[in-house]
């Protein structure tokens, strides 16, 4: 190991002591539970956006038991706006498992953590290092970018070979003490200095031996994921009103927008009408509203909302517990996909005067 290698963690910690973040809400009241919730929220969302959601989530679900016993709709409602609802679903399921298998504790064992839904190697490492002071590495998106540049990796860092190299490096440089600060230092350096565009190398504690900087390739590394053609799928959604409420259905627990409440949806208008046999006879010719464009991980959805106007309430429909008539005042009570929430709040439902 060279002198430079031996001081990698020290350089990061020295920089962190002066420039890093020290007053994040999950740092101030650090516990395995708050660390876990914050890490899951941070998986796809930036720190500044996470802070208000974290506070409101912890207020409502202050510990594992509160989360494990909560109603799923309440969990989704408190996640609403953060997106990527599978994170909330996994968090809820994992809390139940912690109660069932670990006496309500977040495990401090990597294998037990990795067995919980929604916890991958990097999130497990962050919990072990930050909540339990154990020497485990992280490799979230920010850290991956820093290390890919530092090591000068000229292939997509998500490839198997690059992942091995990055994890090996991260594992070998883990600080023996101050593991929580070292973990936060890496995240902060990625988000504050080694930014995706225009990294601030002149302020970076790694500048002396950063390979990307030496090769003048900081704008080329990390290498982008090889592109694949993204298909566009088309679907239609029904807007059915009764008085000042709109009909929503709860989607099944698997698939897109799983377990969220949304408009009745189908691939074609014909199959949409087939899915609404009890009210089909009452429906007027629909008015097509502005289509919704939404990007999922593997495809783009173009959803055409069709406004069928007002119908008489059908007892056969309203008796089902996966069907609900929702008014404006209840928009925040349930988990809704972001574009559907926007459509309902701004176009369909009227705010009570
Ligand atoms: S020197 Fe520049 S490119 Fe290298 S790790 Fe630091 S900020 Fe990133």
Boltz pocket constraint, residues with backbone or C-beta under 6 A from the ligand:
constraints:
  - pocket:
      binder: B
      contacts: [[A, 145], [A, 146], [A, 149], [A, 150], [A, 193], [A, 194], [A, 195], [A, 199], [A, 200], [A, 201], [A, 202], [A, 204], [A, 205], [A, 206], [A, 207], [A, 210], [A, 211], [A, 212], [A, 213], [A, 218]]
      max_distance: 6.0
